[in-house]
Amino acid sequence: MRNAYLLKQYELHQSLEGYDIIKFTFQSVFGAEHLLQNVDAAREYLHKEIESVKGIKEKESEPLFEEISDEYVRLNLYPFIYIKGWKEDDLFNLFFKTASTQSGSNLGFDKEIMDNLETLKEDIDYKKAKSDIDEYLQSYKYQPVTHSENYRMIEKPHYRVVNKKYLNEFLKEKEM
């Protein structure tokens, strides 16, 4: 079965490669729990990242968020801070709540990673993506990875994975 969330990601970001499929799958299954080992360091890193996106003109047309599963979104930093004008603390709190909640399973990841590879079989360099995924599964299974170098150069990703439930609560508060 083709993953509609991954297809949408590919539509938005055609530089997706094998490691980006791994990252997408990891985030869509496990959320952001792996990123909160040191709260102060995570807060400082977010601050620096927000400052670094300030001058990236391409980010002005970026959506506020991109759904990656029934449970999670990638909440883009630029529109949150510089378009909506919301606070860095609000963004960190959404991320913190998400990262503090454990979810997903290794079994769910194993199934998703192969389904996701098959989803993009006809759109990407399948042999290279399969090789990347096989290497990951043999050596680093269930560990987070970074986006591919190509993806980072072209897409300049700056986001936090956030649970949809927390984002929806936040957006409802902002509407009031």
Disulfide bonds with the S-S distance in Angstrom:
none
